[in-house]
Amino acid sequence: MVDVLTWTVERRVLLADRAERLREELAEIDVEVARLEAADVVFGQYAEATDGGRRDEPVVEPDPVEPDPPATQASGAGGMLLVPHRVEGMSEEALPADCQRIVQVVAGASDGPVKTREVCGKLGLGVLPAQTEAMRGKPRRLADRGWLHRTPSGRYGPR
């Protein structure tokens, strides 16, 4: 009987020590997760503010060639602009479907200019920095070509 009581007390002390070590490890992990989340937010703000340091490459005009039949010619092939420069009287119909949706989301925003992250959210895409990175170039290109207005803070509004 004494052996059982001794064993249970020793086991309870051992498990209490282990539980305390696990609580400390969990607290350290929580701190690291919080740091990573903060770094993710800061990097996302930096990337939006600087637009990732990217610039549009100038379009190189190709040498004139006979066009391929439309069925075999890929979109954007041969230096063709997928997002044309906006001229007076041009409607959104001249834009590709995904760009039309971006312009409609920006135009429909009631809170004023929106961030790329907000556009992604309204389109049903992910809003984490890694998920919005692929979208960043489209509103920027639309703004550069006159379809949207870009504020100095990197937000987009309708023209």
VOPAGU-2260 file (C-alpha; in pm, 1 decimal, decimal comma):
REM VOPAGU-2260
SITE   aa  ch    i         X         Y         Z
SITE  MET   A    0       0,0       0,0       0,0
SITE  VAL   A    1     283,1     237,3      84,2
SITE  ASP   A    2     442,9     166,8    -253,1
SITE  VAL   A    3     125,8     270,5    -437,1
SITE  LEU   A    4      98,0     593,3    -237,9
SITE  THR   A    5     464,5     672,4    -296,4
SITE  TRP   A    6     428,7     600,2    -667,0
SITE  THR   A    7     122,6     823,8    -705,0
SITE  VAL   A    8     288,1    1114,9    -521,7
SITE  GLU   A    9     605,8    1081,4    -731,0
SITE  ARG   A   10     403,4    1055,7   -1049,5
SITE  ARG   A   11     194,2    1360,9    -958,6
SITE  VAL   A   12     511,1    1566,1    -887,5
SITE  LEU   A   13     667,9    1449,4   -1214,0
SITE  LEU   A   14     356,7    1538,8   -1413,9
SITE  ALA   A   15     325,6    1878,5   -1242,8
SITE  ASP   A   16     687,0    1958,2   -1338,8
SITE  ARG   A   17     624,6    1847,0   -1696,2
SITE  ALA   A   18     303,9    2054,8   -1715,4
SITE  GLU   A   19     495,1    2363,2   -1595,4
SITE  ARG   A   20     766,1    2311,8   -1862,6
SITE  LEU   A   21     499,1    2271,0   -2131,4
SITE  ARG   A   22     322,1    2591,7   -2015,2
SITE  GLU   A   23     652,3    2780,3   -2041,4
SITE  GLU   A   24     718,5    2636,2   -2388,9
SITE  LEU   A   25     365,6    2727,6   -2499,3
SITE  ALA   A   26     414,1    3083,7   -2374,2
SITE  GLU   A   27     739,4    3110,1   -2574,5
SITE  ILE   A   28     562,7    2979,2   -2884,9
SITE  ASP   A   29     277,7    3228,4   -2838,3
SITE  VAL   A   30     530,6    3513,1   -2818,6
SITE  GLU   A   31     702,4    3394,7   -3137,5
SITE  VAL   A   32     368,8    3363,0   -3321,7
SITE  ALA   A   33     276,9    3717,4   -3214,7
SITE  ARG   A   34     612,1    3846,5   -3343,3
SITE  LEU   A   35     563,3    3672,2   -3678,4
SITE  GLU   A   36     210,7    3811,3   -3712,8
SITE  ALA   A   37     340,4    4161,9   -3640,1
SITE  ALA   A   38     621,3    4117,0   -3893,2
SITE  ASP   A   39     367,1    3996,3   -4150,1
SITE  VAL   A   40     151,4    4305,3   -4097,0
SITE  VAL   A   41     450,0    4542,5   -4114,4
SITE  PHE   A   42     581,2    4378,4   -4430,7
SITE  GLY   A   43     236,0    4395,0   -4591,5
SITE  GLN   A   44     213,3    4766,8   -4510,9
SITE  TYR   A   45     563,2    4823,7   -4649,7
SITE  ALA   A   46     487,2    4630,7   -4967,3
SITE  GLU   A   47     166,4    4828,3   -5024,9
SITE  ALA   A   48     337,2    5160,8   -4950,6
SITE  THR   A   49     628,3    5095,3   -5184,6
SITE  ASP   A   50     437,3    4876,6   -5429,0
SITE  GLY   A   51     708,0    4616,9   -5377,3
SITE  GLY   A   52     963,5    4836,3   -5558,4
SITE  ARG   A   53     828,6    4721,1   -5893,4
SITE  ARG   A   54     792,3    4926,8   -6205,5
SITE  ASP   A   55     616,3    4844,8   -6528,4
SITE  GLU   A   56     856,2    4734,1   -6797,0
SITE  PRO   A   57     835,5    4947,1   -7109,6
SITE  VAL   A   58     647,9    4781,5   -7392,0
SITE  VAL   A   59     880,0    4690,1   -7676,2
SITE  GLU   A   60     714,5    4721,9   -8012,4
SITE  PRO   A   61     771,4    4407,8   -8220,0
SITE  ASP   A   62     874,2    4405,1   -8582,3
SITE  PRO   A   63     572,1    4396,7   -8811,9
SITE  VAL   A   64     475,5    4039,8   -8900,7
SITE  GLU   A   65     176,3    3870,9   -9046,7
SITE  PRO   A   66     -71,0    3802,2   -8765,2
SITE  ASP   A   67    -149,3    3445,8   -8675,9
SITE  PRO   A   68    -507,9    3335,8   -8695,0
SITE  PRO   A   69    -690,2    3439,2   -8375,0
SITE  ALA   A   70    -732,8    3078,5   -8263,2
SITE  THR   A   71    -355,8    3026,5   -8227,7
SITE  GLN   A   72    -249,9    3371,0   -8105,0
SITE  ALA   A   73    -212,2    3389,4   -7726,3
SITE  SER   A   74    -335,2    3690,0   -7529,3
SITE  GLY   A   75     -58,2    3939,8   -7482,7
SITE  ALA   A   76     159,4    3781,4   -7748,7
SITE  GLY   A   77     371,8    3999,5   -7971,3
SITE  GLY   A   78     379,5    4297,6   -7733,9
SITE  MET   A   79       2,8    4347,8   -7739,6
SITE  LEU   A   80    -122,1    4539,6   -7435,2
SITE  LEU   A   81    -381,4    4344,2   -7240,9
SITE  VAL   A   82    -473,1    4661,8   -7050,5
SITE  PRO   A   83    -502,1    4939,8   -7309,2
SITE  HIS   A   84    -443,1    5304,9   -7230,8
SITE  ARG   A   85    -773,5    5473,5   -7159,6
SITE  VAL   A   86    -889,1    5736,2   -7406,3
SITE  GLU   A   87   -1194,9    5959,6   -7386,5
SITE  GLY   A   88   -1515,5    5769,0   -7453,9
SITE  MET   A   89   -1362,2    5422,3   -7404,9
SITE  SER   A   90   -1574,2    5189,4   -7190,7
SITE  GLU   A   91   -1467,0    4916,4   -6951,9
SITE  GLU   A   92   -1563,6    4663,5   -7218,7
SITE  ALA   A   93   -1216,9    4713,1   -7371,0
SITE  LEU   A   94   -1058,9    4556,6   -7061,4
SITE  PRO   A   95   -1010,6    4186,9   -6988,7
SITE  ALA   A   96   -1278,8    4036,8   -6761,5
SITE  ASP   A   97   -1061,3    4029,7   -6447,3
SITE  CYS   A   98    -965,8    4395,2   -6492,4
SITE  GLN   A   99   -1332,8    4488,2   -6546,2
SITE  ARG   A  100   -1416,5    4328,1   -6210,7
SITE  ILE   A  101   -1134,9    4522,0   -6038,8
SITE  VAL   A  102   -1260,2    4852,7   -6184,3
SITE  GLN   A  103   -1616,4    4768,7   -6075,8
SITE  VAL   A  104   -1504,2    4683,2   -5719,7
SITE  VAL   A  105   -1305,8    5006,7   -5690,4
SITE  ALA   A  106   -1593,1    5210,5   -5835,6
SITE  GLY   A  107   -1840,1    5046,3   -5598,3
SITE  ALA   A  108   -1636,3    5115,6   -5283,4
SITE  SER   A  109   -1834,5    5347,1   -5059,2
SITE  ASP   A  110   -1549,2    5425,6   -4818,8
SITE  GLY   A  111   -1333,2    5602,8   -5078,3
SITE  PRO   A  112   -1005,3    5469,9   -5218,7
SITE  VAL   A  113    -931,2    5104,2   -5139,1
SITE  LYS   A  114    -618,4    4896,1   -5087,4
SITE  THR   A  115    -531,7    4597,5   -5301,3
SITE  ARG   A  116    -610,0    4374,8   -5002,4
SITE  GLU   A  117    -965,7    4511,9   -4992,0
SITE  VAL   A  118   -1009,6    4450,8   -5366,4
SITE  CYS   A  119    -894,9    4090,3   -5317,2
SITE  GLY   A  120   -1142,2    4046,4   -5032,0
SITE  LYS   A  121   -1434,6    4176,5   -5237,2
SITE  LEU   A  122   -1336,9    3948,4   -5526,0
SITE  GLY   A  123   -1334,2    3648,3   -5293,0
SITE  LEU   A  124    -957,7    3600,8   -5303,6
SITE  GLY   A  125    -729,1    3562,5   -5003,0
SITE  VAL   A  126    -625,6    3874,3   -4811,5
SITE  LEU   A  127    -293,1    3759,0   -4667,0
SITE  PRO   A  128      14,8    3933,4   -4811,2
SITE  ALA   A  129     128,8    3621,1   -4994,1
SITE  GLN   A  130    -215,3    3588,5   -5152,5
SITE  THR   A  131    -252,3    3953,9   -5252,9
SITE  GLU   A  132      95,8    3978,1   -5405,8
SITE  ALA   A  133     -22,0    3831,4   -5736,6
SITE  MET   A  134    -300,0    4093,4   -5756,1
SITE  ARG   A  135     -86,1    4402,2   -5679,4
SITE  GLY   A  136      22,7    4460,7   -6038,2
SITE  LYS   A  137    -326,2    4471,3   -6187,3
SITE  PRO   A  138    -467,2    4778,8   -6008,6
SITE  ARG   A  139    -129,5    4950,1   -6046,2
SITE  ARG   A  140    -132,1    4883,9   -6420,6
SITE  LEU   A  141    -494,1    5002,2   -6445,8
SITE  ALA   A  142    -395,4    5324,8   -6268,1
SITE  ASP   A  143     -87,3    5375,2   -6486,9
SITE  ARG   A  144    -302,6    5343,0   -6797,9
SITE  GLY   A  145    -574,5    5581,2   -6679,7
SITE  TRP   A  146    -850,5    5343,8   -6568,5
SITE  LEU   A  147    -810,1    5403,3   -6192,8
SITE  HIS   A  148    -674,8    5681,7   -5972,8
SITE  ARG   A  149    -386,0    5591,3   -5741,3
SITE  THR   A  150    -332,6    5793,1   -5424,5
SITE  PRO   A  151      17,4    5858,1   -5283,9
SITE  SER   A  152     -61,1    5609,8   -5003,9
SITE  GLY   A  153    -110,5    5329,6   -5260,0
SITE  ARG   A  154    -490,5    5318,3   -5252,2
SITE  TYR   A  155    -705,2    5306,2   -5563,1
SITE  GLY   A  156   -1013,7    5506,1   -5652,5
SITE  PRO   A  157   -1229,8    5545,4   -5963,4
SITE  ARG   A  158   -1144,5    5795,0   -6238,7
